[in-house]
């Protein structure tokens, strides 16, 4: 008998071809998932059912009947860019975290970079190719000429042409010719159809678990300044198999192969733009702290012929789906005016200042619902709570990508 250590784990994930069906016959479809040490929690949930048969002796009772196999998996990941800069002719790549976000949020767009052309403006990036290599609602990134600092902006219009229009100005017109970097963008859809499958392994040969028919149960993002930003994903799973029951061989964790993974620290530009001012770039907000909340909710679709009584998970209405509260120093009462006037704000939080090493969180249409004057360690401050609404600025045909109330851009 060997005594193994609890934190030694390997987690792999795949998108299921069929809900709750063992995919381990093709282990090559699984990718290694980077997670933070000691953050993985796998809990089985199997109700033991009492037949309640009448007995004739005082201490006699039935052995319970095992019910459906279900469970939950929780992991914390670094909110890490891919490390791959999608420069001219390069397509943004999907990371393991990107795969999980695609399944949980519903939408993914991997754009291809271009090259800037002459005569750009602060809100118009002229590009050489422009043949639908970038998508509405995705981000475009430019290294500014003055100091090479990387700026990401959401694309408002111009896709398919050589003039990409951004929702918010760059600090200056894009120089040329330089790379116009593309992003891997994750957005909310109304009816995500994918489900996840996970292999969770410890060091023992029979310490392997296949979690099937999994969908996102909760999401939490922590971007404490100066620390590595993290994202915690909790999954509810319709079924599980033990190592001895799977089609492919699992258990006994071997070395993981981690790709497209480059952690950063939480620093960069937090920008709050009042959308009635157009694309004008405001000064970055000196944000001291931020709290991010999600209302993303999936309910099971009951079915007697499903996987342990579940046909699939279906996203249901739960608003606001994304909200944000940030604290900054007190400068004026604009937040209270915006609350009174229902003035929308577009909020972006770009962490990272180089291509391929940046991530931008976006609430494209946020309403101020609760501004408060607070003490910020002796500094007069304000806490501003906002609720995220669907994007109202991206033009063109309305789609989940263009109207998403929250986006994550890796660029």
C-alpha positions in Angstrom: 0.0 0.0 0.0 1.3 3.4 -0.9 0.3 6.7 0.8 -0.1 9.5 -1.7 -0.5 13.2 -1.4 -3.8 14.9 -1.8 -2.7 17.9 -3.9 -1.1 15.7 -6.6 -3.8 15.8 -9.3 -4.2 15.9 -13.0 -7.4 17.3 -14.6 -8.3 16.9 -18.3 -11.3 18.3 -20.1 -13.2 17.7 -23.4 -16.3 19.0 -25.1 -18.8 16.2 -25.3 -19.9 14.8 -28.6 -23.1 13.5 -26.9 -24.3 14.6 -23.5 -23.1 12.4 -20.6 -21.5 9.8 -22.9 -18.0 8.3 -22.0 -15.5 10.0 -24.3 -12.3 8.2 -22.9 -12.2 5.9 -25.9 -10.6 8.9 -27.6 -8.3 10.3 -24.9 -6.6 12.6 -27.5 -9.8 14.7 -27.4 -9.0 15.8 -23.8 -6.7 18.7 -22.9 -4.9 19.3 -19.7 -6.4 22.0 -17.6 -4.1 24.2 -15.5 -5.5 24.8 -12.0 -4.2 26.4 -8.8 -2.8 24.0 -6.3 -5.2 22.8 -3.6 -8.2 24.3 -5.5 -9.7 21.2 -7.0 -12.7 19.8 -5.1 -14.6 16.8 -6.5 -17.7 15.8 -4.6 -19.9 12.8 -5.4 -23.7 13.1 -4.9 -25.5 9.8 -4.8 -28.7 9.6 -2.8 -29.2 6.4 -0.9 -32.9 5.5 -1.0 -34.6 3.7 1.8 -37.3 1.2 0.6 -39.0 1.7 4.0 -40.2 -2.0 4.0 -42.2 -2.7 7.2 -40.3 -4.8 9.8 -41.1 -7.0 12.7 -38.1 -6.3 14.9 -37.2 -2.9 16.5 -33.7 -2.5 15.1 -34.3 -4.1 11.6 -34.3 -1.9 8.5 -33.6 -2.3 4.8 -30.2 -1.8 3.0 -30.6 1.4 1.0 -30.7 1.4 -2.8 -28.1 3.6 -4.5 -29.7 6.3 -6.5 -28.4 8.4 -9.4 -24.7 9.2 -9.7 -24.2 12.9 -9.8 -21.6 15.3 -8.5 -19.9 18.7 -8.5 -16.4 19.8 -9.5 -14.9 23.1 -8.5 -11.5 24.5 -9.6 -9.7 27.8 -9.5 -7.6 28.8 -12.5 -5.3 31.6 -13.2 -7.1 34.0 -15.6 -4.2 33.6 -17.9 -3.8 34.8 -21.5 -2.6 32.3 -24.1 0.9 33.8 -24.6 0.2 33.7 -28.3 0.0 37.1 -30.0 -2.5 37.0 -32.9 -0.4 39.3 -35.2 -0.8 39.8 -38.9 -2.0 36.5 -40.4 -2.0 34.7 -37.0 -5.2 33.3 -35.6 -5.9 33.5 -31.9 -5.6 30.2 -30.1 -7.9 28.5 -27.7 -6.5 27.6 -24.3 -7.9 25.0 -21.9 -9.5 27.8 -19.9 -10.9 29.1 -23.2 -12.5 25.7 -23.9 -14.2 25.8 -20.4 -15.4 29.4 -21.0 -16.8 28.4 -24.4 -18.8 25.6 -22.8 -20.0 27.6 -19.9 -20.6 31.0 -21.5 -21.7 29.6 -24.9 -19.7 31.7 -27.4 -16.2 31.8 -28.7 -14.6 33.8 -31.6 -11.0 33.2 -32.6 -10.0 36.1 -34.9 -7.0 36.5 -37.2 -4.7 39.5 -37.0 -4.1 42.0 -39.7 -1.7 44.8 -40.6 -2.5 48.5 -40.2 -2.7 50.8 -43.2 -2.3 54.5 -43.5 -4.8 57.3 -42.6 -6.2 55.6 -39.4 -8.0 57.7 -36.8 -8.3 57.3 -33.1 -11.6 55.3 -33.5 -10.9 53.8 -37.0 -8.1 51.3 -37.6 -7.4 51.0 -41.3 -6.1 47.5 -42.2 -4.6 45.9 -45.2 -6.7 42.8 -45.6 -10.0 43.3 -43.9 -11.6 40.1 -45.3 -13.7 39.2 -42.2 -10.6 38.2 -40.3 -12.0 40.1 -37.3 -15.5 39.9 -35.7 -18.0 42.3 -34.3 -17.8 42.4 -30.5 -14.3 41.0 -30.5 -11.3 43.1 -29.6 -8.6 44.6 -31.7 -5.2 45.5 -30.2 -2.6 48.1 -31.2 0.8 49.0 -29.7 0.8 52.7 -29.6 3.7 54.5 -31.2 4.7 56.7 -28.2 5.7 53.8 -25.8 4.6 50.5 -27.4 1.9 50.1 -24.7 -0.7 47.7 -25.8 -4.3 49.0 -26.1 -7.3 46.7 -26.7 -10.6 48.0 -28.0 -13.9 46.3 -28.8 -14.9 46.3 -32.5 -18.1 48.2 -33.2 -18.4 48.0 -37.0 -16.4 47.8 -40.2 -15.9 44.0 -40.2 -15.3 42.8 -43.7 -13.9 46.1 -44.8 -10.5 47.7 -44.4 -11.8 50.3 -41.9 -12.3 48.7 -38.4 -14.4 51.0 -36.2 -13.8 50.7 -32.4 -16.4 51.5 -29.7 -13.8 53.6 -27.9 -10.9 55.7 -29.2 -7.3 54.6 -29.0 -5.1 57.1 -27.2 -3.8 58.1 -30.7 -4.4 57.0 -34.3 -2.8 53.6 -35.0 0.6 53.9 -36.6 1.4 52.0 -39.9 2.4 49.5 -40.8 2.2 47.6 -37.5 0.3 44.6 -36.4 -3.4 44.9 -35.7 -3.7 42.1 -33.1 -6.8 39.9 -32.9 -8.4 38.4 -29.8 -9.9 35.2 -28.6 -13.2 36.4 -27.2 -15.8 34.6 -25.0 -19.3 35.9 -24.8 -22.7 34.9 -23.5 -25.2 33.0 -25.6 -28.9 32.4 -24.9 -28.8 28.7 -25.4 -25.3 27.1 -25.0 -25.5 23.5 -26.3 -22.2 22.1 -25.3 -21.4 20.2 -22.2 -18.1 19.3 -20.5 -16.4 16.0 -19.5 -13.6 15.9 -17.0 -11.0 13.3 -16.1 -9.8 13.8 -12.5 -6.8 11.7 -11.4 -4.8 11.2 -8.3 -1.5 9.4 -8.0 -3.0 5.9 -7.2 -3.7 3.8 -10.2 -7.4 3.4 -9.3 -7.8 7.1 -8.2 -9.5 8.2 -11.5 -12.9 9.7 -12.1 -14.7 10.5 -15.2 -17.3 13.3 -14.8 -19.8 13.4 -17.5 -22.6 15.8 -18.7 -21.1 18.8 -16.8 -22.3 22.4 -17.1 -21.3 25.6 -15.3 -22.9 26.0 -11.9 -21.1 29.2 -10.8 -18.3 31.5 -11.8 -16.2 33.9 -9.7 -13.4 36.2 -10.9 -10.9 37.8 -8.5 -8.7 40.6 -9.9 -7.1 41.9 -6.7 -4.5 44.6 -7.8 -1.0 43.4 -8.0 -1.9 39.7 -7.7 -2.5 37.0 -10.3 -6.1 37.3 -11.4 -8.1 34.1 -10.9 -11.3 32.6 -12.1 -13.2 29.9 -10.1 -15.5 27.6 -12.0 -17.9 25.2 -10.4 -19.5 22.5 -12.5 -22.5 20.3 -11.9 -22.2 16.9 -13.5 -25.0 14.6 -14.5 -23.0 11.4 -14.0 -19.6 9.9 -13.2 -17.7 6.6 -13.7 -14.9 5.1 -11.7 -11.6 4.3 -13.3 -12.4 0.7 -13.8 -15.6 1.5 -15.6 -14.3 3.8 -18.4 -13.7 2.9 -22.0 -10.2 4.3 -21.9 -7.5 3.9 -19.2 -7.6 6.6 -16.6 -6.1 6.9 -13.1 -2.6 7.2 -11.8 -1.9 10.8 -12.8 1.0 11.3 -15.2 2.7 14.5 -16.2 0.3 17.1 -17.7 1.0 18.9 -20.9 0.0 22.6 -20.4 -0.2 24.8 -23.5 -1.4 28.3 -24.3 -1.0 29.4 -20.8 0.8 32.6 -19.6 -0.3 34.0 -16.2 0.0 37.8 -15.6 -0.7 40.2 -12.7 -3.7 42.4 -12.3 -2.5 45.8 -13.5 -3.4 48.0 -16.5 -6.2 50.3 -17.5 -9.6 50.3 -15.9 -11.7 52.6 -18.1 -15.3 53.8 -17.5 -16.8 55.6 -20.5 -20.2 57.3 -20.4 -21.6 56.0 -23.7 -23.5 59.2 -24.5 -20.1 60.9 -25.0 -19.5 58.7 -28.0 -16.2 57.0 -28.6 -14.2 59.7 -26.7 -11.5 58.1 -24.6 -11.7 59.1 -20.9 -8.8 59.0 -18.5 -8.3 55.6 -16.8 -10.1 55.3 -13.5 -8.0 54.8 -10.4 -9.8 51.8 -9.2 -8.8 50.6 -5.8 -10.9 47.4 -5.6 -13.4 45.6 -7.7 -16.1 43.0 -7.0 -17.5 40.9 -9.9 -20.7 39.0 -9.7 -22.6 36.7 -12.1 -26.1 35.5 -12.3 -25.4 32.8 -15.0 -27.8 30.0 -14.2 -28.4 26.6 -15.8 -31.3 24.2 -14.9 -31.5 20.6 -15.6 -34.0 19.3 -18.2 -35.6 16.3 -16.6 -36.0 13.2 -18.7 -36.4 9.6 -17.7 -34.3 8.3 -20.6 -31.6 10.9 -20.0 -28.3 10.6 -18.1 -29.4 9.9 -14.5 -32.7 11.7 -15.3 -31.1 14.6 -17.1 -31.5 15.2 -20.9 -29.2 18.3 -20.8 -28.7 21.6 -18.9 -30.5 24.7 -20.2 -29.6 28.2 -19.5 -32.5 30.1 -17.9 -33.2 33.8 -17.4 -31.5 35.3 -14.3 -30.7 39.1 -14.4 -28.5 40.8 -14.1 -26.3 38.2 -15.6 -23.1 40.2 -14.9 -22.6 43.0 -12.4 -19.6 44.9 -11.1 -18.9 47.1 -8.1 -15.7 49.2 -8.1 -14.2 51.6 -5.6 -12.4 54.8 -6.6 -11.5 58.0 -4.9 -14.2 60.7 -4.6 -13.9 63.4 -7.2 -17.4 64.5 -8.0 -21.0 63.3 -7.8 -21.2 62.1 -11.4 -22.2 58.6 -10.4 -25.3 60.0 -8.6 -26.2 62.0 -11.6 -25.8 58.9 -13.8 -28.0 57.0 -11.4 -30.7 59.7 -11.6 -30.5 59.9 -15.4 -30.0 56.2 -16.1 -26.8 57.1 -17.9 -25.2 54.0 -19.3 -21.5 53.3 -18.8 -19.2 51.1 -20.8 -16.6 49.5 -18.5 -13.4 47.7 -19.6 -10.7 46.3 -17.3 -7.6 45.5 -19.4 -4.9 43.6 -17.4 -1.6 43.3 -19.2 0.2 45.7 -21.6 1.7 43.5 -24.2 0.2 41.4 -27.1 -0.5 37.8 -26.2 -0.1 38.6 -22.5 -3.3 40.6 -21.9 -6.9 39.9 -20.9 -9.8 42.4 -21.0 -13.0 42.1 -19.1 -15.9 44.1 -20.6 -19.3 45.2 -19.3 -20.4 47.1 -22.5 -23.6 48.6 -21.2 -23.7 49.0 -17.4 -26.2 51.0 -15.3 -25.2 52.7 -12.0 -27.6 51.3 -9.4 -26.0 52.0 -6.1 -23.3 54.7 -5.6 -22.1 55.2 -2.1 -19.6 57.5 -0.5 -17.1 55.4 1.5 -13.9 55.6 3.4 -10.9 54.2 1.4 -8.3 53.9 4.1 -8.5 57.5 5.1 -9.1 58.7 1.5 -12.5 60.0 0.6 -13.8 57.4 -1.8 -16.9 56.1 -3.6 -18.2 52.6 -4.2 -20.1 52.4 -7.5 -22.3 49.3 -8.1 -23.4 48.7 -11.7 -25.5 46.1 -13.5 -24.6 44.8 -16.9 -27.1 45.1 -19.8 -26.8 43.8 -23.3 -24.5 45.7 -25.6 -26.3 48.5 -27.4 -23.3 50.0 -29.4 -22.1 47.2 -31.7 -23.8 47.6 -35.1 -24.9 45.1 -37.7 -27.2 42.1 -37.3 -28.1 41.4 -33.7 -26.4 38.2 -32.5 -25.3 36.8 -29.2 -21.8 38.0 -30.0 -22.8 41.6 -30.7 -25.2 41.9 -27.8 -23.5 40.0 -25.0 -23.8 41.7 -21.6 -20.3 40.5 -20.7 -17.2 39.5 -22.6 -13.7 38.2 -21.8 -11.1 39.0 -24.4 -7.7 37.4 -24.5 -5.3 39.3 -26.8 
